[in-house]
Amino acid sequence: MNKIILAASLIFLNVGMLFSQNESNSPYSLFGLGSLYESNYGSIPSLGGSGVALPTKRFINNLNPASLAFIDRNSFLFDLGGKASSTSYKNQDTNEKKDNFYFSHIAFASPITSKSGFSFALKPFTNSTYEITNLEIPIQGTTESYLASIVGTGGLNAFDFSYGYLLSDKLSVGFTGSVFFGSIDEKRTMAIAESITTIQEENNYHGFRPTLGVQFSIDSTLTIGATVKLPTTLGGSQVRSISTINNSGTIVVEDEEDYDVDNFRLPTEIAFGVSKTFKDLNLTLDYERKFWGSTNQSDEFGDFSDQNKFSFGASYMRKGREISYLDMIQYNAGISYDTGYLVIDDEKVQNAGVHIGLGFPLENFHSFLNVTYSYGQRGKVSETLIKENYHLLSLNLSLEGIWFVKRKYD
């Protein structure tokens, strides 16, 4: 186990390179700062993304920092995740398919005292990878138009530091501080008459956001939880260059000029959850609302509105002393529905999915390899929307190491 944790630490040193390979390829990543990314740890992806009320002891619950107060003393937790996706995109004219593999997160957690624990993690926050070609745009005041192509890459990452504290045997509170950083590169090519104009922009963003969490155990089988993510503003800057090619050659209009860009506002987000255990079965139910409408901002291609998400999960694993390896496998299933926050021509981009997963115990039966398969649909086929059908395979390696414990046998 120590060798595995050491190898994981080396991966952490190179995590910047790993995240640089993230791609969403979703046409909806054209909006705002890109598609918002869900980096859920442990078995949470197979529970439909639910778990605000899970008081976990042996894996990191990234949905609620208050859960860190329940980590076992002398435990060291590590979680590393990756995803593989196959997505088809369909509109009224075309049908396209793309496959991707990308890393999703890396996280560490450990107790500080018998009543508190902390964690830190690095994960992507948004993904922005899109390509639009031969887009015909009318020239205002005339009957003519020009062709444009837009290519975007990049996204934002988040470094999270979380702390949880046990106020009593039943009540815990937590705090997460998220530092956002990253850039989005966009290249626009416009063909007007006999000239081609290229605009290259590098947009850099940074900011900080606090999250508050609480969990309360009504009894040994029933727990409720809640989180609040406070609103924040991400500051932005831009480096832009413009060049034009015509019959006389290449003309550089601007060469890497610095500009200020509009700040991007993240809304208040609230989430509520409940977790109920029936012997070997655990059920989780979450509701989340994001108040995008209160940010009073819009995108060049659409608007933002309040978002609601519902998620439900069920987990089954036999408990007892004299059980086999097969009995220790954790079986998970979940469903999720998201109203979306993008409004394009008065239509919302909704997302719904079903999830199933297995947790395979490793070595001491306290560590797991969590495998989740998800199928979902996003958007729909219309004059302005594109329908995405996606198959997603999530792999999360959740390890637990025991520190500072004397050996009983040599």
Secondary structure by P-SEA (a helix, b strand, c coil): caaaaaaaaaaaaaccccccccccccccccccccccccccccccccccccccccccccccccccccccccccccbbbbbbbcccbbbbbbcccbbbbbbbccccccbbbbbccccccccccccccbbbbbcccbbbbbcccccccbbbbbbbbbbbbbbbbbbbbbccccbbbbbbbbbbbbbbbbbbbbbcccbbbbbbbbbbbbbbbbbbbccccccccbbbcbbbbbbbbbbbcbbbbbbbbccccccccccbbbbbcbbbbbcbbbbbbbbbbcccbbbbbbbbbbcccccccccccccccbbbbbbbbbbbbbbcccccccccbbbbbbbbbbccccccccccbbbbbbbbbbbbbcccccccbbbbbbbbccccccccbbbbbbbbbbbbbbbbbbcccccccc
